Amino acid sequence: MSVHSAMPHVSSGLLVSRLSIGSYAVFNGSDPVDKAYEILRHAYERGINTWDTSEGYHNGEAERILGQVVQRGIDECI
């Protein structure tokens, strides 16, 4: 399976990568926004456009960080 292969999402038809990045362990520590941005940018450049997050990850902090990453410029992901 290629990282670059994608498939249509069942209900939306958007092309989603077969792999996704989880945000539970990635978005903590020092400089979490910078770290998350670099990880997600790197993944996106290699064809991964799907992220997993939950308001339960670090009491919503993962979602807040992901929002800051999207504002910074990674906004073509699903």
PyMOL Python script that loads the backbone (N, CA, C, O; Angstrom):
from pymol import cmd

cmd.read_pdbstr("""\
ATOM      1  N   MET A   1       0.835  -1.181   0.000  1.00  0.00           N
ATOM      2  CA  MET A   1       0.000   0.000   0.000  1.00  0.00           C
ATOM      3  C   MET A   1       0.878   1.242   0.000  1.00  0.00           C
ATOM      4  O   MET A   1       1.801   1.368   0.805  1.00  0.00           O
ATOM      5  N   SER A   2       0.587   2.124  -0.884  1.00  0.00           N
ATOM      6  CA  SER A   2       1.312   3.378  -0.971  1.00  0.00           C
ATOM      7  C   SER A   2       0.723   4.396  -0.002  1.00  0.00           C
ATOM      8  O   SER A   2      -0.494   4.475   0.169  1.00  0.00           O
ATOM      9  N   VAL A   3       1.584   5.159   0.617  1.00  0.00           N
ATOM     10  CA  VAL A   3       1.108   6.234   1.488  1.00  0.00           C
ATOM     11  C   VAL A   3       0.291   7.223   0.669  1.00  0.00           C
ATOM     12  O   VAL A   3      -0.636   7.848   1.184  1.00  0.00           O
ATOM     13  N   HIS A   4       0.637   7.361  -0.604  1.00  0.00           N
ATOM     14  CA  HIS A   4      -0.028   8.337  -1.460  1.00  0.00           C
ATOM     15  C   HIS A   4      -1.375   7.856  -1.981  1.00  0.00           C
ATOM     16  O   HIS A   4      -2.118   8.645  -2.566  1.00  0.00           O
ATOM     17  N   SER A   5      -1.710   6.587  -1.785  1.00  0.00           N
ATOM     18  CA  SER A   5      -3.010   6.133  -2.259  1.00  0.00           C
ATOM     19  C   SER A   5      -4.102   6.722  -1.375  1.00  0.00           C
ATOM     20  O   SER A   5      -3.933   6.888  -0.167  1.00  0.00           O
ATOM     21  N   ALA A   6      -5.205   7.027  -2.003  1.00  0.00           N
ATOM     22  CA  ALA A   6      -6.325   7.627  -1.276  1.00  0.00           C
ATOM     23  C   ALA A   6      -7.602   6.928  -1.690  1.00  0.00           C
ATOM     24  O   ALA A   6      -7.651   6.239  -2.709  1.00  0.00           O
ATOM     25  N   MET A   7      -8.624   7.113  -0.895  1.00  0.00           N
ATOM     26  CA  MET A   7      -9.921   6.516  -1.204  1.00  0.00           C
ATOM     27  C   MET A   7     -11.005   7.528  -0.880  1.00  0.00           C
ATOM     28  O   MET A   7     -10.811   8.393  -0.026  1.00  0.00           O
ATOM     29  N   PRO A   8     -12.147   7.428  -1.553  1.00  0.00           N
ATOM     30  CA  PRO A   8     -13.213   8.384  -1.269  1.00  0.00           C
ATOM     31  C   PRO A   8     -13.871   8.100   0.074  1.00  0.00           C
ATOM     32  O   PRO A   8     -14.153   6.950   0.410  1.00  0.00           O
ATOM     33  N   HIS A   9     -14.110   9.156   0.830  1.00  0.00           N
ATOM     34  CA  HIS A   9     -14.841   9.044   2.091  1.00  0.00           C
ATOM     35  C   HIS A   9     -16.279   8.661   1.760  1.00  0.00           C
ATOM     36  O   HIS A   9     -16.864   9.197   0.819  1.00  0.00           O
ATOM     37  N   VAL A  10     -16.843   7.746   2.520  1.00  0.00           N
ATOM     38  CA  VAL A  10     -18.154   7.183   2.209  1.00  0.00           C
ATOM     39  C   VAL A  10     -19.237   8.244   2.068  1.00  0.00           C
ATOM     40  O   VAL A  10     -19.962   8.246   1.073  1.00  0.00           O
ATOM     41  N   SER A  11     -19.366   9.139   3.029  1.00  0.00           N
ATOM     42  CA  SER A  11     -20.491  10.079   2.986  1.00  0.00           C
ATOM     43  C   SER A  11     -20.185  11.383   2.257  1.00  0.00           C
ATOM     44  O   SER A  11     -21.099  12.011   1.723  1.00  0.00           O
ATOM     45  N   SER A  12     -18.914  11.808   2.223  1.00  0.00           N
ATOM     46  CA  SER A  12     -18.602  13.103   1.616  1.00  0.00           C
ATOM     47  C   SER A  12     -18.016  12.992   0.215  1.00  0.00           C
ATOM     48  O   SER A  12     -18.119  13.931  -0.575  1.00  0.00           O
ATOM     49  N   GLY A  13     -17.398  11.846  -0.104  1.00  0.00           N
ATOM     50  CA  GLY A  13     -16.742  11.696  -1.391  1.00  0.00           C
ATOM     51  C   GLY A  13     -15.362  12.318  -1.453  1.00  0.00           C
ATOM     52  O   GLY A  13     -14.672  12.173  -2.462  1.00  0.00           O
ATOM     53  N   LEU A  14     -14.934  13.015  -0.388  1.00  0.00           N
ATOM     54  CA  LEU A  14     -13.594  13.594  -0.362  1.00  0.00           C
ATOM     55  C   LEU A  14     -12.558  12.481  -0.388  1.00  0.00           C
ATOM     56  O   LEU A  14     -12.768  11.416   0.192  1.00  0.00           O
ATOM     57  N   LEU A  15     -11.434  12.730  -1.063  1.00  0.00           N
ATOM     58  CA  LEU A  15     -10.367  11.736  -1.063  1.00  0.00           C
ATOM     59  C   LEU A  15      -9.599  11.819   0.247  1.00  0.00           C
ATOM     60  O   LEU A  15      -9.088  12.879   0.609  1.00  0.00           O
ATOM     61  N   VAL A  16      -9.520  10.715   0.945  1.00  0.00           N
ATOM     62  CA  VAL A  16      -8.804  10.658   2.217  1.00  0.00           C
ATOM     63  C   VAL A  16      -7.660   9.663   2.113  1.00  0.00           C
ATOM     64  O   VAL A  16      -7.771   8.642   1.434  1.00  0.00           O
ATOM     65  N   SER A  17      -6.578   9.962   2.780  1.00  0.00           N
ATOM     66  CA  SER A  17      -5.435   9.053   2.777  1.00  0.00           C
ATOM     67  C   SER A  17      -5.784   7.790   3.552  1.00  0.00           C
ATOM     68  O   SER A  17      -6.610   7.811   4.464  1.00  0.00           O
ATOM     69  N   ARG A  18      -5.146   6.703   3.177  1.00  0.00           N
ATOM     70  CA  ARG A  18      -5.396   5.429   3.857  1.00  0.00           C
ATOM     71  C   ARG A  18      -4.761   5.409   5.246  1.00  0.00           C
ATOM     72  O   ARG A  18      -5.153   4.611   6.097  1.00  0.00           O
ATOM     73  N   LEU A  19      -3.798   6.271   5.473  1.00  0.00           N
ATOM     74  CA  LEU A  19      -3.172   6.412   6.792  1.00  0.00           C
ATOM     75  C   LEU A  19      -3.616   7.738   7.394  1.00  0.00           C
ATOM     76  O   LEU A  19      -3.913   8.689   6.672  1.00  0.00           O
ATOM     77  N   SER A  20      -3.658   7.794   8.704  1.00  0.00           N
ATOM     78  CA  SER A  20      -3.974   9.057   9.372  1.00  0.00           C
ATOM     79  C   SER A  20      -2.981   9.282  10.506  1.00  0.00           C
ATOM     80  O   SER A  20      -2.289   8.363  10.944  1.00  0.00           O
ATOM     81  N   ILE A  21      -2.930  10.505  10.960  1.00  0.00           N
ATOM     82  CA  ILE A  21      -2.054  10.874  12.072  1.00  0.00           C
ATOM     83  C   ILE A  21      -2.930  11.073  13.304  1.00  0.00           C
ATOM     84  O   ILE A  21      -3.898  11.833  13.265  1.00  0.00           O
ATOM     85  N   GLY A  22      -2.598  10.407  14.375  1.00  0.00           N
ATOM     86  CA  GLY A  22      -3.305  10.587  15.638  1.00  0.00           C
ATOM     87  C   GLY A  22      -2.676  11.713  16.432  1.00  0.00           C
ATOM     88  O   GLY A  22      -1.474  11.958  16.323  1.00  0.00           O
ATOM     89  N   SER A  23      -3.475  12.395  17.224  1.00  0.00           N
ATOM     90  CA  SER A  23      -2.967  13.568  17.937  1.00  0.00           C
ATOM     91  C   SER A  23      -2.834  13.370  19.442  1.00  0.00           C
ATOM     92  O   SER A  23      -2.514  14.320  20.156  1.00  0.00           O
ATOM     93  N   TYR A  24      -3.068  12.181  19.934  1.00  0.00           N
ATOM     94  CA  TYR A  24      -3.030  11.989  21.384  1.00  0.00           C
ATOM     95  C   TYR A  24      -1.633  12.229  21.952  1.00  0.00           C
ATOM     96  O   TYR A  24      -1.472  13.025  22.876  1.00  0.00           O
ATOM     97  N   ALA A  25      -0.634  11.556  21.416  1.00  0.00           N
ATOM     98  CA  ALA A  25       0.715  11.646  21.979  1.00  0.00           C
ATOM     99  C   ALA A  25       1.573  12.693  21.290  1.00  0.00           C
ATOM    100  O   ALA A  25       2.592  13.112  21.840  1.00  0.00           O
ATOM    101  N   VAL A  26       1.184  13.119  20.109  1.00  0.00           N
ATOM    102  CA  VAL A  26       2.016  14.022  19.321  1.00  0.00           C
ATOM    103  C   VAL A  26       1.969  15.450  19.828  1.00  0.00           C
ATOM    104  O   VAL A  26       2.973  16.160  19.772  1.00  0.00           O
ATOM    105  N   PHE A  27       0.821  15.883  20.321  1.00  0.00           N
ATOM    106  CA  PHE A  27       0.612  17.290  20.601  1.00  0.00           C
ATOM    107  C   PHE A  27       0.810  17.647  22.066  1.00  0.00           C
ATOM    108  O   PHE A  27      -0.011  18.362  22.641  1.00  0.00           O
ATOM    109  N   ASN A  28       1.869  17.169  22.670  1.00  0.00           N
ATOM    110  CA  ASN A  28       2.152  17.568  24.045  1.00  0.00           C
ATOM    111  C   ASN A  28       3.642  17.847  24.170  1.00  0.00           C
ATOM    112  O   ASN A  28       4.384  17.661  23.205  1.00  0.00           O
ATOM    113  N   GLY A  29       4.083  18.279  25.308  1.00  0.00           N
ATOM    114  CA  GLY A  29       5.486  18.595  25.514  1.00  0.00           C
ATOM    115  C   GLY A  29       5.763  20.067  25.265  1.00  0.00           C
ATOM    116  O   GLY A  29       4.841  20.882  25.214  1.00  0.00           O
ATOM    117  N   SER A  30       7.041  20.405  25.108  1.00  0.00           N
ATOM    118  CA  SER A  30       7.409  21.798  24.880  1.00  0.00           C
ATOM    119  C   SER A  30       7.163  22.168  23.417  1.00  0.00           C
ATOM    120  O   SER A  30       7.345  21.338  22.526  1.00  0.00           O
ATOM    121  N   ASP A  31       6.757  23.391  23.176  1.00  0.00           N
ATOM    122  CA  ASP A  31       6.444  23.907  21.838  1.00  0.00           C
ATOM    123  C   ASP A  31       5.516  22.985  21.064  1.00  0.00           C
ATOM    124  O   ASP A  31       5.846  22.593  19.944  1.00  0.00           O
ATOM    125  N   PRO A  32       4.354  22.623  21.629  1.00  0.00           N
ATOM    126  CA  PRO A  32       3.491  21.645  20.964  1.00  0.00           C
ATOM    127  C   PRO A  32       2.960  22.110  19.610  1.00  0.00           C
ATOM    128  O   PRO A  32       2.775  21.285  18.716  1.00  0.00           O
ATOM    129  N   VAL A  33       2.711  23.406  19.436  1.00  0.00           N
ATOM    130  CA  VAL A  33       2.195  23.873  18.146  1.00  0.00           C
ATOM    131  C   VAL A  33       3.271  23.740  17.076  1.00  0.00           C
ATOM    132  O   VAL A  33       2.996  23.264  15.975  1.00  0.00           O
ATOM    133  N   ASP A  34       4.494  24.158  17.393  1.00  0.00           N
ATOM    134  CA  ASP A  34       5.590  24.025  16.428  1.00  0.00           C
ATOM    135  C   ASP A  34       5.848  22.562  16.092  1.00  0.00           C
ATOM    136  O   ASP A  34       6.034  22.211  14.927  1.00  0.00           O
ATOM    137  N   LYS A  35       5.859  21.719  17.103  1.00  0.00           N
ATOM    138  CA  LYS A  35       6.091  20.287  16.896  1.00  0.00           C
ATOM    139  C   LYS A  35       4.976  19.684  16.042  1.00  0.00           C
ATOM    140  O   LYS A  35       5.246  18.953  15.089  1.00  0.00           O
ATOM    141  N   ALA A  36       3.730  19.991  16.382  1.00  0.00           N
ATOM    142  CA  ALA A  36       2.589  19.459  15.634  1.00  0.00           C
ATOM    143  C   ALA A  36       2.616  19.955  14.195  1.00  0.00           C
ATOM    144  O   ALA A  36       2.346  19.186  13.272  1.00  0.00           O
ATOM    145  N   TYR A  37       2.937  21.229  13.992  1.00  0.00           N
ATOM    146  CA  TYR A  37       2.997  21.784  12.638  1.00  0.00           C
ATOM    147  C   TYR A  37       4.010  21.022  11.794  1.00  0.00           C
ATOM    148  O   TYR A  37       3.709  20.627  10.668  1.00  0.00           O
ATOM    149  N   GLU A  38       5.189  20.820  12.323  1.00  0.00           N
ATOM    150  CA  GLU A  38       6.229  20.122  11.560  1.00  0.00           C
ATOM    151  C   GLU A  38       5.818  18.685  11.244  1.00  0.00           C
ATOM    152  O   GLU A  38       6.017  18.219  10.123  1.00  0.00           O
ATOM    153  N   ILE A  39       5.258  17.994  12.206  1.00  0.00           N
ATOM    154  CA  ILE A  39       4.829  16.604  11.987  1.00  0.00           C
ATOM    155  C   ILE A  39       3.727  16.544  10.938  1.00  0.00           C
ATOM    156  O   ILE A  39       3.801  15.735  10.014  1.00  0.00           O
ATOM    157  N   LEU A  40       2.719  17.379  11.065  1.00  0.00           N
ATOM    158  CA  LEU A  40       1.594  17.342  10.136  1.00  0.00           C
ATOM    159  C   LEU A  40       1.976  17.844   8.752  1.00  0.00           C
ATOM    160  O   LEU A  40       1.478  17.325   7.753  1.00  0.00           O
ATOM    161  N   ARG A  41       2.844  18.837   8.672  1.00  0.00           N
ATOM    162  CA  ARG A  41       3.320  19.308   7.368  1.00  0.00           C
ATOM    163  C   ARG A  41       4.090  18.202   6.665  1.00  0.00           C
ATOM    164  O   ARG A  41       3.881  17.944   5.479  1.00  0.00           O
ATOM    165  N   HIS A  42       4.975  17.556   7.398  1.00  0.00           N
ATOM    166  CA  HIS A  42       5.772  16.451   6.857  1.00  0.00           C
ATOM    167  C   HIS A  42       4.854  15.330   6.354  1.00  0.00           C
ATOM    168  O   HIS A  42       5.053  14.808   5.257  1.00  0.00           O
ATOM    169  N   ALA A  43       3.867  14.970   7.146  1.00  0.00           N
ATOM    170  CA  ALA A  43       2.927  13.916   6.749  1.00  0.00           C
ATOM    171  C   ALA A  43       2.122  14.340   5.524  1.00  0.00           C
ATOM    172  O   ALA A  43       1.944  13.550   4.597  1.00  0.00           O
ATOM    173  N   TYR A  44       1.634  15.578   5.513  1.00  0.00           N
ATOM    174  CA  TYR A  44       0.831  16.073   4.399  1.00  0.00           C
ATOM    175  C   TYR A  44       1.626  16.056   3.097  1.00  0.00           C
ATOM    176  O   TYR A  44       1.102  15.673   2.051  1.00  0.00           O
ATOM    177  N   GLU A  45       2.882  16.470   3.162  1.00  0.00           N
ATOM    178  CA  GLU A  45       3.734  16.474   1.972  1.00  0.00           C
ATOM    179  C   GLU A  45       3.948  15.069   1.424  1.00  0.00           C
ATOM    180  O   GLU A  45       4.325  14.900   0.265  1.00  0.00           O
ATOM    181  N   ARG A  46       3.711  14.074   2.251  1.00  0.00           N
ATOM    182  CA  ARG A  46       3.868  12.681   1.830  1.00  0.00           C
ATOM    183  C   ARG A  46       2.527  11.993   1.575  1.00  0.00           C
ATOM    184  O   ARG A  46       2.475  10.773   1.418  1.00  0.00           O
ATOM    185  N   GLY A  47       1.461  12.759   1.535  1.00  0.00           N
ATOM    186  CA  GLY A  47       0.175  12.228   1.137  1.00  0.00           C
ATOM    187  C   GLY A  47      -0.807  11.913   2.242  1.00  0.00           C
ATOM    188  O   GLY A  47      -1.904  11.432   1.960  1.00  0.00           O
ATOM    189  N   ILE A  48      -0.453  12.165   3.489  1.00  0.00           N
ATOM    190  CA  ILE A  48      -1.376  11.882   4.594  1.00  0.00           C
ATOM    191  C   ILE A  48      -2.186  13.144   4.874  1.00  0.00           C
ATOM    192  O   ILE A  48      -1.641  14.161   5.303  1.00  0.00           O
ATOM    193  N   ASN A  49      -3.493  13.067   4.626  1.00  0.00           N
ATOM    194  CA  ASN A  49      -4.340  14.250   4.780  1.00  0.00           C
ATOM    195  C   ASN A  49      -5.466  14.051   5.791  1.00  0.00           C
ATOM    196  O   ASN A  49      -6.436  14.810   5.800  1.00  0.00           O
ATOM    197  N   THR A  50      -5.340  13.044   6.632  1.00  0.00           N
ATOM    198  CA  THR A  50      -6.389  12.750   7.603  1.00  0.00           C
ATOM    199  C   THR A  50      -5.794  12.734   9.006  1.00  0.00           C
ATOM    200  O   THR A  50      -4.769  12.096   9.247  1.00  0.00           O
ATOM    201  N   TRP A  51      -6.448  13.446   9.935  1.00  0.00           N
ATOM    202  CA  TRP A  51      -5.979  13.526  11.307  1.00  0.00           C
ATOM    203  C   TRP A  51      -7.051  12.993  12.239  1.00  0.00           C
ATOM    204  O   TRP A  51      -8.246  13.138  11.981  1.00  0.00           O
ATOM    205  N   ASP A  52      -6.620  12.386  13.304  1.00  0.00           N
ATOM    206  CA  ASP A  52      -7.543  11.900  14.330  1.00  0.00           C
ATOM    207  C   ASP A  52      -7.326  12.734  15.587  1.00  0.00           C
ATOM    208  O   ASP A  52      -6.194  12.915  16.036  1.00  0.00           O
ATOM    209  N   THR A  53      -8.402  13.229  16.139  1.00  0.00           N
ATOM    210  CA  THR A  53      -8.315  13.957  17.395  1.00  0.00           C
ATOM    211  C   THR A  53      -9.611  13.775  18.177  1.00  0.00           C
ATOM    212  O   THR A  53     -10.599  13.258  17.655  1.00  0.00           O
ATOM    213  N   SER A  54      -9.593  14.199  19.409  1.00  0.00           N
ATOM    214  CA  SER A  54     -10.771  14.082  20.265  1.00  0.00           C
ATOM    215  C   SER A  54     -10.690  15.145  21.349  1.00  0.00           C
ATOM    216  O   SER A  54      -9.603  15.501  21.805  1.00  0.00           O
ATOM    217  N   GLU A  55     -11.838  15.643  21.754  1.00  0.00           N
ATOM    218  CA  GLU A  55     -11.824  16.613  22.847  1.00  0.00           C
ATOM    219  C   GLU A  55     -11.321  15.973  24.135  1.00  0.00           C
ATOM    220  O   GLU A  55     -10.952  16.684  25.070  1.00  0.00           O
ATOM    221  N   GLY A  56     -11.300  14.655  24.199  1.00  0.00           N
ATOM    222  CA  GLY A  56     -10.804  13.955  25.373  1.00  0.00           C
ATOM    223  C   GLY A  56      -9.285  13.843  25.429  1.00  0.00           C
ATOM    224  O   GLY A  56      -8.731  13.473  26.464  1.00  0.00           O
ATOM    225  N   TYR A  57      -8.605  14.158  24.324  1.00  0.00           N
ATOM    226  CA  TYR A  57      -7.141  14.107  24.318  1.00  0.00           C
ATOM    227  C   TYR A  57      -6.604  15.326  25.060  1.00  0.00           C
ATOM    228  O   TYR A  57      -6.710  16.456  24.582  1.00  0.00           O
ATOM    229  N   HIS A  58      -6.040  15.086  26.210  1.00  0.00           N
ATOM    230  CA  HIS A  58      -5.440  16.144  27.037  1.00  0.00           C
ATOM    231  C   HIS A  58      -6.446  17.265  27.313  1.00  0.00           C
ATOM    232  O   HIS A  58      -6.115  18.448  27.229  1.00  0.00           O
ATOM    233  N   ASN A  59      -7.682  16.871  27.645  1.00  0.00           N
ATOM    234  CA  ASN A  59      -8.746  17.832  27.990  1.00  0.00           C
ATOM    235  C   ASN A  59      -8.990  18.879  26.901  1.00  0.00           C
ATOM    236  O   ASN A  59      -9.214  20.051  27.203  1.00  0.00           O
ATOM    237  N   GLY A  60      -8.946  18.457  25.648  1.00  0.00           N
ATOM    238  CA  GLY A  60      -9.220  19.357  24.533  1.00  0.00           C
ATOM    239  C   GLY A  60      -8.015  20.087  23.985  1.00  0.00           C
ATOM    240  O   GLY A  60      -8.118  20.781  22.974  1.00  0.00           O
ATOM    241  N   GLU A  61      -6.878  19.941  24.633  1.00  0.00           N
ATOM    242  CA  GLU A  61      -5.682  20.662  24.187  1.00  0.00           C
ATOM    243  C   GLU A  61      -5.253  20.224  22.791  1.00  0.00           C
ATOM    244  O   GLU A  61      -4.801  21.055  22.002  1.00  0.00           O
ATOM    245  N   ALA A  62      -5.383  18.941  22.468  1.00  0.00           N
ATOM    246  CA  ALA A  62      -5.003  18.454  21.133  1.00  0.00           C
ATOM    247  C   ALA A  62      -5.814  19.160  20.053  1.00  0.00           C
ATOM    248  O   ALA A  62      -5.268  19.527  19.014  1.00  0.00           O
ATOM    249  N   GLU A  63      -7.101  19.352  20.283  1.00  0.00           N
ATOM    250  CA  GLU A  63      -7.933  20.047  19.299  1.00  0.00           C
ATOM    251  C   GLU A  63      -7.553  21.520  19.188  1.00  0.00           C
ATOM    252  O   GLU A  63      -7.557  22.069  18.086  1.00  0.00           O
ATOM    253  N   ARG A  64      -7.229  22.164  20.290  1.00  0.00           N
ATOM    254  CA  ARG A  64      -6.812  23.570  20.240  1.00  0.00           C
ATOM    255  C   ARG A  64      -5.506  23.714  19.458  1.00  0.00           C
ATOM    256  O   ARG A  64      -5.350  24.640  18.662  1.00  0.00           O
ATOM    257  N   ILE A  65      -4.582  22.802  19.690  1.00  0.00           N
ATOM    258  CA  ILE A  65      -3.306  22.843  18.975  1.00  0.00           C
ATOM    259  C   ILE A  65      -3.530  22.596  17.490  1.00  0.00           C
ATOM    260  O   ILE A  65      -2.952  23.291  16.654  1.00  0.00           O
ATOM    261  N   LEU A  66      -4.354  21.623  17.154  1.00  0.00           N
ATOM    262  CA  LEU A  66      -4.653  21.339  15.755  1.00  0.00           C
ATOM    263  C   LEU A  66      -5.263  22.569  15.081  1.00  0.00           C
ATOM    264  O   LEU A  66      -4.936  22.867  13.933  1.00  0.00           O
ATOM    265  N   GLY A  67      -6.131  23.274  15.772  1.00  0.00           N
ATOM    266  CA  GLY A  67      -6.702  24.504  15.232  1.00  0.00           C
ATOM    267  C   GLY A  67      -5.642  25.544  14.932  1.00  0.00           C
ATOM    268  O   GLY A  67      -5.718  26.226  13.910  1.00  0.00           O
ATOM    269  N   GLN A  68      -4.655  25.679  15.805  1.00  0.00           N
ATOM    270  CA  GLN A  68      -3.564  26.627  15.577  1.00  0.00           C
ATOM    271  C   GLN A  68      -2.710  26.202  14.390  1.00  0.00           C
ATOM    272  O   GLN A  68      -2.233  27.047  13.633  1.00  0.00           O
ATOM    273  N   VAL A  69      -2.514  24.891  14.224  1.00  0.00           N
ATOM    274  CA  VAL A  69      -1.752  24.379  13.082  1.00  0.00           C
ATOM    275  C   VAL A  69      -2.483  24.711  11.783  1.00  0.00           C
ATOM    276  O   VAL A  69      -1.867  25.159  10.817  1.00  0.00           O
ATOM    277  N   VAL A  70      -3.789  24.492  11.762  1.00  0.00           N
ATOM    278  CA  VAL A  70      -4.585  24.786  10.565  1.00  0.00           C
ATOM    279  C   VAL A  70      -4.508  26.277  10.243  1.00  0.00           C
ATOM    280  O   VAL A  70      -4.370  26.649   9.077  1.00  0.00           O
ATOM    281  N   GLN A  71      -4.596  27.130  11.253  1.00  0.00           N
ATOM    282  CA  GLN A  71      -4.494  28.571  11.027  1.00  0.00           C
ATOM    283  C   GLN A  71      -3.132  28.952  10.476  1.00  0.00           C
ATOM    284  O   GLN A  71      -3.007  29.924   9.732  1.00  0.00           O
ATOM    285  N   ARG A  72      -2.126  28.199  10.836  1.00  0.00           N
ATOM    286  CA  ARG A  72      -0.772  28.485  10.377  1.00  0.00           C
ATOM    287  C   ARG A  72      -0.611  28.162   8.895  1.00  0.00           C
ATOM    288  O   ARG A  72       0.251  28.731   8.226  1.00  0.00           O
ATOM    289  N   GLY A  73      -1.436  27.250   8.379  1.00  0.00           N
ATOM    290  CA  GLY A  73      -1.350  27.026   6.937  1.00  0.00           C
ATOM    291  C   GLY A  73      -1.550  25.608   6.455  1.00  0.00           C
ATOM    292  O   GLY A  73      -1.537  25.387   5.244  1.00  0.00           O
ATOM    293  N   ILE A  74      -1.732  24.643   7.320  1.00  0.00           N
ATOM    294  CA  ILE A  74      -2.033  23.296   6.847  1.00  0.00           C
ATOM    295  C   ILE A  74      -3.546  23.169   6.869  1.00  0.00           C
ATOM    296  O   ILE A  74      -4.126  22.730   7.862  1.00  0.00           O
ATOM    297  N   ASP A  75      -4.182  23.555   5.768  1.00  0.00           N
ATOM    298  CA  ASP A  75      -5.641  23.590   5.768  1.00  0.00           C
ATOM    299  C   ASP A  75      -6.274  22.766   4.657  1.00  0.00           C
ATOM    300  O   ASP A  75      -7.490  22.822   4.475  1.00  0.00           O
ATOM    301  N   GLU A  76      -5.489  22.009   3.918  1.00  0.00           N
ATOM    302  CA  GLU A  76      -6.048  21.187   2.856  1.00  0.00           C
ATOM    303  C   GLU A  76      -6.208  19.744   3.307  1.00  0.00           C
ATOM    304  O   GLU A  76      -6.344  18.835   2.488  1.00  0.00           O
ATOM    305  N   CYS A  77      -6.190  19.551   4.591  1.00  0.00           N
ATOM    306  CA  CYS A  77      -6.352  18.211   5.135  1.00  0.00           C
ATOM    307  C   CYS A  77      -7.795  18.008   5.558  1.00  0.00           C
ATOM    308  O   CYS A  77      -8.583  18.952   5.600  1.00  0.00           O
ATOM    309  N   ILE A  78      -8.121  16.801   5.861  1.00  0.00           N
ATOM    310  CA  ILE A  78      -9.500  16.441   6.194  1.00  0.00           C
ATOM    311  C   ILE A  78      -9.616  16.199   7.680  1.00  0.00           C
ATOM    312  O   ILE A  78     -10.699  15.884   8.171  1.00  0.00           O
TER     313      ILE A  78
END
""", "prot")
cmd.dss("prot")
cmd.show_as("cartoon", "prot")
cmd.util.cbc("prot")
cmd.orient("prot")
